[in-house]
């Protein structure tokens, strides 16, 4: 083995040791009235310690289904993990765990913040009772120690008068405060991974900025890795170090966030970036909003070849024949970027 090859192997081993989660070949199937569709199809990625990984795409692309698969919360009996592994550091393959075993994982190793806190919080229980549920499930603490931990967590997430809020019900809090409660609930047992499924969508921009700042601060203080799911590329730029772009159940591009914004490789990614509203400084007015033509295909009747071919402005003959693999582009020597597009790879011989 050459010295260069040995160094490359050592780098790969170091990255593997630094991973807290690895998803390989994940396929999630949903049984619906007209058949079985793959909501997530052959999705693979790794999450490193202390990293925030973004997953972005249009509604229905498989972002939330990926998160629910990791949490073991797929809708039963219509949803199932048909293939693939979800390997969590210190636990093993989550896709093979029983429901009882997954209950020990949720909240303790992996937690989730949902999009709308009012539908995630139980209206008949106090805030303090609901946050302390994770502690009661995973740790043996006295009632007083549990109450103290919850109040400290409420204070950490910036809720004023935490002793009083401990006894409040969800309807007595504002939307921003309910989202802070959800974050406190997710982090109270200091999990390895936090899944945030569009946690700021229902909030106004001022509260959204506060919540994003809070999540970054808590990540630094607690050391939790984050998977941040959103359709907002502005949030992706602010929060993440790496990003997966999903379309119709598959990952179409993976890159460091700086590389993605500087030079998107997939036409779908380029279309998403062009659709961000911009103001023309010279004219002092907003430019005409760019849109991606067409709609996301029905997962039961996907187009032949590339799934984006019917909407792609750069489509050519190979795109309609073969589905491209997710792989490094031909002009990139390393695997730091991956793209699912024939524009960046040589197609098979006809």
C-alpha positions as CSV (number, residue, x, y, z in Angstrom):
1,X,0.0,0.0,0.0
2,X,1.3,3.4,-0.9
3,X,1.7,6.2,1.6
4,X,-1.1,8.2,-0.1
5,X,-3.5,5.2,0.0
6,X,-2.7,4.6,3.7
7,X,-3.4,8.3,4.5
8,X,-6.7,8.1,2.6
9,X,-7.7,4.9,4.6
10,X,-6.8,6.6,7.8
11,X,-8.9,9.7,7.0
12,X,-11.9,7.4,6.2
13,X,-11.4,5.5,9.5
14,X,-11.3,8.8,11.4
15,X,-14.5,10.0,9.7
16,X,-16.2,6.6,10.5
17,X,-15.2,6.9,14.2
18,X,-16.6,10.4,14.3
19,X,-20.1,9.3,13.0
20,X,-23.0,9.0,15.4
21,X,-25.5,7.8,12.8
22,X,-25.2,6.1,9.5
23,X,-28.2,5.4,7.2
24,X,-27.5,2.9,4.4
25,X,-29.8,2.1,1.5
26,X,-33.0,3.1,3.3
27,X,-36.2,2.2,1.5
28,X,-39.5,3.1,3.1
29,X,-42.7,1.7,1.6
30,X,-46.2,2.9,2.1
31,X,-49.2,0.7,1.2
32,X,-51.9,2.9,-0.2
33,X,-55.2,2.2,-2.0
34,X,-53.6,2.1,-5.5
35,X,-50.5,0.0,-4.6
36,X,-47.2,0.2,-2.7
37,X,-45.0,3.3,-3.2
38,X,-41.5,4.0,-2.1
39,X,-41.7,7.3,-0.1
40,X,-37.9,7.0,0.6
41,X,-35.8,5.0,-1.9
42,X,-32.1,4.0,-1.4
43,X,-31.2,6.9,0.8
44,X,-27.8,6.9,2.4
45,X,-26.0,9.4,4.6
46,X,-23.9,9.8,7.7
47,X,-24.2,12.3,10.6
48,X,-21.0,13.3,12.4
49,X,-20.6,14.2,16.1
50,X,-21.5,17.9,16.7
51,X,-22.7,18.4,13.1
52,X,-25.9,19.9,11.8
53,X,-27.0,18.1,8.6
54,X,-29.7,19.7,6.5
55,X,-32.3,17.9,4.5
56,X,-34.1,20.1,2.0
57,X,-36.7,19.6,-0.8
58,X,-40.3,20.2,-1.8
59,X,-43.3,18.7,0.1
60,X,-43.6,15.0,-0.5
61,X,-39.9,14.4,-1.3
62,X,-39.3,12.1,1.7
63,X,-37.7,14.4,4.2
64,X,-40.1,13.7,7.1
65,X,-40.4,10.0,6.2
66,X,-36.7,9.7,6.6
67,X,-36.9,11.3,10.1
68,X,-39.8,9.1,11.1
69,X,-37.9,6.0,10.0
70,X,-35.0,6.9,12.2
71,X,-37.4,7.5,15.2
72,X,-39.3,4.2,14.5
73,X,-42.5,6.3,14.1
74,X,-43.7,5.3,10.6
75,X,-47.5,5.1,10.4
76,X,-48.6,1.6,11.1
77,X,-49.7,-0.7,9.4
78,X,-49.3,1.1,6.1
79,X,-45.6,2.1,6.5
80,X,-42.5,-0.1,6.9
81,X,-38.8,-0.1,6.3
82,X,-38.4,-2.5,3.4
83,X,-34.6,-2.3,3.1
84,X,-31.6,-0.6,4.6
85,X,-30.0,0.0,8.0
86,X,-30.1,2.9,10.5
87,X,-27.0,2.4,12.6
88,X,-26.8,4.5,15.8
89,X,-23.5,4.7,17.7
90,X,-23.7,2.5,20.9
91,X,-27.1,1.1,20.0
92,X,-27.0,-0.8,16.7
93,X,-29.4,-1.0,13.8
94,X,-32.6,0.9,14.8
95,X,-34.5,-0.6,11.9
96,X,-34.3,-4.0,13.5
97,X,-35.3,-3.0,17.1
98,X,-38.6,-4.0,18.6
99,X,-41.1,-1.4,19.7
100,X,-40.1,-1.9,23.3
101,X,-36.4,-1.4,22.5
102,X,-37.2,1.7,20.5
103,X,-39.0,3.2,23.5
104,X,-35.6,3.1,25.3
105,X,-33.9,4.9,22.4
106,X,-36.5,7.7,21.9
107,X,-35.7,10.7,24.0
108,X,-32.6,9.1,25.5
109,X,-30.5,8.6,22.3
110,X,-32.6,10.3,19.6
111,X,-35.3,12.9,20.0
112,X,-37.5,14.9,17.6
113,X,-38.9,18.4,17.4
114,X,-42.1,18.4,15.3
115,X,-43.4,21.2,13.0
116,X,-46.4,22.3,15.1
117,X,-46.0,22.2,18.9
118,X,-49.7,22.7,19.6
119,X,-50.5,19.3,18.0
120,X,-47.5,17.6,19.6
121,X,-48.1,18.8,23.2
122,X,-51.0,17.2,25.1
123,X,-53.5,19.9,26.1
124,X,-54.6,18.2,29.3
125,X,-51.2,17.8,30.9
126,X,-49.0,20.6,32.3
127,X,-45.7,21.6,30.6
128,X,-43.7,20.3,33.5
129,X,-45.4,16.9,33.5
130,X,-44.8,16.4,29.7
131,X,-41.1,17.4,29.8
132,X,-40.4,15.2,32.8
133,X,-41.9,12.2,31.1
134,X,-38.6,11.5,29.3
135,X,-36.7,11.7,32.6
136,X,-39.2,9.3,34.3
137,X,-38.8,6.9,31.4
138,X,-35.0,6.9,31.1
139,X,-33.6,8.0,34.4
140,X,-34.2,7.1,38.1
141,X,-34.5,10.5,39.7
142,X,-36.6,11.6,42.6
143,X,-39.6,13.8,42.1
144,X,-37.8,16.8,43.4
145,X,-34.7,16.2,41.3
146,X,-36.8,15.7,38.2
147,X,-38.7,19.0,38.8
148,X,-35.4,20.8,39.3
149,X,-34.0,19.3,36.0
150,X,-37.1,20.4,34.1
151,X,-37.0,24.0,35.5
152,X,-33.3,24.2,34.7
153,X,-34.1,23.1,31.1
154,X,-36.9,25.6,30.8
155,X,-34.5,28.3,31.9
156,X,-31.9,27.1,29.4
157,X,-34.3,27.4,26.5
158,X,-35.1,31.0,27.5
159,X,-38.5,30.7,29.0
160,X,-39.1,33.4,31.6
161,X,-40.4,32.5,35.1
162,X,-39.7,28.8,34.6
163,X,-41.1,27.8,38.0
164,X,-44.5,29.3,37.1
165,X,-44.4,27.9,33.5
166,X,-43.8,24.4,34.9
167,X,-47.4,24.4,36.0
168,X,-48.9,26.0,32.9
169,X,-50.8,24.1,30.1
170,X,-49.9,24.4,26.4
171,X,-52.8,26.8,25.6
172,X,-51.4,29.3,28.2
173,X,-48.2,29.8,26.2
174,X,-47.4,31.6,22.9
175,X,-46.3,29.7,19.8
176,X,-42.7,30.6,20.3
177,X,-42.8,29.5,23.9
178,X,-44.4,26.2,23.0
179,X,-41.7,25.6,20.5
180,X,-39.1,26.3,23.2
181,X,-40.9,23.7,25.4
182,X,-40.6,21.2,22.6
183,X,-36.9,21.9,22.4
184,X,-36.6,21.5,26.2
185,X,-38.5,18.2,25.9
186,X,-36.2,16.9,23.2
187,X,-33.0,17.8,25.0
188,X,-33.8,17.1,28.7
189,X,-32.0,13.7,28.6
190,X,-29.1,15.1,26.5
191,X,-29.6,12.8,23.5
192,X,-26.9,12.1,20.9
193,X,-29.1,13.2,18.0
194,X,-32.0,15.7,17.6
195,X,-34.2,15.6,14.6
196,X,-35.8,18.9,13.8
197,X,-38.7,18.6,11.3
198,X,-39.4,22.1,10.1
199,X,-39.5,23.4,13.7
200,X,-39.9,27.1,12.8
201,X,-42.4,27.0,9.9
202,X,-45.4,28.1,12.0
203,X,-43.5,31.0,13.6
204,X,-43.0,34.6,12.5
205,X,-39.6,35.6,11.4
206,X,-38.5,37.3,14.6
207,X,-39.4,34.2,16.7
208,X,-37.9,32.0,14.0
209,X,-34.5,33.8,14.3
210,X,-34.6,33.4,18.1
211,X,-35.4,29.7,17.9
212,X,-32.6,29.1,15.4
213,X,-30.1,31.0,17.6
214,X,-31.2,29.0,20.6
215,X,-30.8,25.7,18.8
216,X,-27.2,26.6,17.8
217,X,-26.4,27.6,21.3
218,X,-27.8,24.5,22.9
219,X,-26.0,22.3,20.3
220,X,-22.7,23.9,21.4
221,X,-23.5,23.5,25.1
222,X,-24.9,20.0,25.1
223,X,-23.0,18.5,22.1
224,X,-26.0,17.1,20.3
225,X,-25.9,16.4,16.6
226,X,-28.8,17.8,14.6
227,X,-30.7,16.7,11.5
228,X,-32.5,19.8,10.3
229,X,-35.4,19.2,7.9
230,X,-36.8,22.2,6.0
231,X,-37.9,23.6,2.7
232,X,-36.3,27.0,3.5
233,X,-32.8,27.4,2.0
234,X,-32.2,30.5,4.1
235,X,-32.5,28.3,7.2
236,X,-30.2,25.7,5.6
237,X,-27.5,28.4,5.0
238,X,-27.8,29.6,8.6
239,X,-27.9,26.3,10.5
240,X,-26.1,23.5,8.6
241,X,-22.7,22.4,7.6
242,X,-23.7,19.8,5.1
243,X,-27.0,19.4,3.1
244,X,-28.9,16.6,1.3
245,X,-31.3,17.7,-1.4
246,X,-34.1,15.3,-1.9
247,X,-36.6,14.9,-4.8
248,X,-39.3,12.3,-5.2
249,X,-37.9,10.0,-2.5
250,X,-34.2,10.1,-3.5
251,X,-31.2,12.2,-2.7
252,X,-30.2,14.1,-5.8
253,X,-27.3,16.1,-4.3
254,X,-25.1,16.0,-1.2
255,X,-22.6,18.8,-0.5
256,X,-21.1,21.1,2.1
257,X,-23.4,24.0,2.4
258,X,-20.9,26.5,1.1
259,X,-20.2,24.4,-2.0
260,X,-23.9,23.9,-2.6
261,X,-24.7,27.6,-2.6
262,X,-21.6,28.6,-4.6
263,X,-22.1,26.0,-7.3
264,X,-25.1,23.8,-7.3
265,X,-24.6,20.7,-9.6
266,X,-28.1,19.3,-10.0
267,X,-30.6,21.3,-12.0
268,X,-33.2,20.8,-9.3
269,X,-30.9,22.3,-6.7
270,X,-30.1,25.2,-9.0
271,X,-33.9,25.7,-9.5
272,X,-34.4,25.8,-5.7
273,X,-31.7,28.4,-5.3
274,X,-33.1,30.6,-8.1
275,X,-36.5,30.5,-6.5
276,X,-35.3,32.4,-3.4
277,X,-36.8,35.9,-3.5
278,X,-34.2,38.6,-4.1
279,X,-34.3,42.4,-4.3
280,X,-32.5,44.1,-7.2
281,X,-30.4,46.8,-5.5
282,X,-30.1,48.8,-8.7
283,X,-33.8,49.0,-9.3
284,X,-34.8,49.0,-5.7
285,X,-37.4,46.4,-6.2
286,X,-37.9,42.6,-6.0
287,X,-37.0,40.6,-9.1
288,X,-39.5,38.4,-10.8
289,X,-39.8,35.1,-8.8
290,X,-38.3,32.1,-10.5
291,X,-40.4,28.9,-10.5
292,X,-39.6,25.3,-11.4
293,X,-42.0,24.2,-14.1
294,X,-44.3,21.2,-13.6
295,X,-45.1,19.3,-10.4
296,X,-43.4,16.5,-8.4
297,X,-44.3,13.2,-10.1
298,X,-46.7,10.6,-8.6
299,X,-44.5,8.1,-6.7
300,X,-46.7,5.3,-8.1
301,X,-46.0,6.3,-11.7
302,X,-42.5,7.8,-11.9
303,X,-41.0,8.8,-15.2
304,X,-38.5,6.4,-16.9
305,X,-34.9,7.4,-16.2
306,X,-34.2,10.5,-14.1
307,X,-37.1,11.4,-11.8
308,X,-36.6,15.1,-12.5
309,X,-36.5,14.7,-16.3
310,X,-40.0,15.9,-16.9
311,X,-39.2,19.2,-15.2
312,X,-35.5,19.6,-16.0
313,X,-34.4,22.5,-18.3
314,X,-31.2,20.6,-19.2
315,X,-32.8,17.2,-20.0
316,X,-31.1,15.2,-22.8
317,X,-31.5,11.7,-24.2
318,X,-29.8,9.6,-21.5
319,X,-31.9,11.3,-18.8
320,X,-35.1,9.7,-20.2
321,X,-33.5,6.2,-20.5
322,X,-31.5,5.6,-17.3
323,X,-31.8,6.7,-13.7
324,X,-28.4,8.2,-12.7
325,X,-26.7,6.9,-9.6
326,X,-25.8,9.2,-6.7
327,X,-22.0,9.5,-7.0
328,X,-19.2,12.0,-7.1
329,X,-19.2,14.0,-10.4
330,X,-16.5,13.1,-12.9
331,X,-14.6,16.3,-12.4
332,X,-14.3,15.8,-8.6
333,X,-11.4,13.6,-7.4
334,X,-12.9,13.0,-3.9
335,X,-16.2,12.0,-2.5
336,X,-16.9,15.3,-0.8
337,X,-19.8,16.0,-3.2
338,X,-22.3,13.6,-4.7
339,X,-24.9,14.3,-7.4
340,X,-27.5,12.2,-9.2
341,X,-27.3,13.6,-12.7
342,X,-26.0,12.6,-16.2
343,X,-24.7,16.1,-16.8
344,X,-21.8,15.3,-14.4
345,X,-21.3,11.6,-15.3
346,X,-20.8,9.6,-18.4
347,X,-24.0,7.7,-19.2
348,X,-24.0,4.0,-20.1
349,X,-23.4,3.0,-23.6
350,X,-26.6,2.7,-25.6
